Amino acid sequence: MSIPEVGEPAPTFTLAGTVVRSGTRTDDVYDLSAEIGRTVVLAFYPGDATPVCTAQLCSYQEELDGFADLGAVVWGVSPQALDSHESFARGSSLTFPLLSDPSGAVVRTYGVRAPGIGVRRSVFVIGPDGIVRWRHVGLVGLRFPKAEVIREQIELLVA
């Protein structure tokens, strides 16, 4: 599949995910279509507890309150299982949902599959109307958009 363009509807999906807050793991099902009315930041990342992924998701964690103040939610998406996500969340103090895409179906739908590494490090900002409003798709796995850049894109949606 091709990468959704800015201005196109975001492909909807439903994935199992987990969140760890106050030491408690809560598993749930996350349905993108149920988030209409809210801005969603989808952060695709190759693997739990790897150095660059940890740096990326921890930087988003630091801005989480700022994102929430703008009415946005952050979801991390990678192929690992929920138990791996739980360990990563606990080890890195992440409190936003980490979604499991073991089959790679959502990764393929968003066109961010990469031979060799599995997932291109990518971020999509999906507006409250379900439209892709901004995207960053990495060609190689070492660079990621900074949280403040994402926040600026969210602010444009609420202005």
Stockholm file with secondary structure:
# STOCKHOLM 1.0

chainA/1-159         MSIPEVGEPAPTFTLAGTVVRSGTRTDDVYDLSAEIGRTVVLAFYPGDATPVCTAQLCSYQEELDGFADLGAVVWGVSPQALDSHESFARGSSLTFPLLSDPSGAVVRTYGVRAPGIGVRRSVFVIGPDGIVRWRHVGLVGLRFPKAEVIREQIELLVA
#=GR chainA/1-159 SS CCCCCTTSBCCCCEEEEEEEETTEEEEEEEEGGGGTTSEEEEEECSCTTCHHHHHHHHHHHHTHHHHHHTTEEEEEEESSCHHHHHHHHHHHTCCSCEEECTTCHHHHHTTCEETTTEECCEEEEECTTSBEEEEEECSSTTCCCCHHHHHHHHHHHHC
#=GC SS_cons         CCCCCTTSBCCCCEEEEEEEETTEEEEEEEEGGGGTTSEEEEEECSCTTCHHHHHHHHHHHHTHHHHHHTTEEEEEEESSCHHHHHHHHHHHTCCSCEEECTTCHHHHHTTCEETTTEECCEEEEECTTSBEEEEEECSSTTCCCCHHHHHHHHHHHHC
//
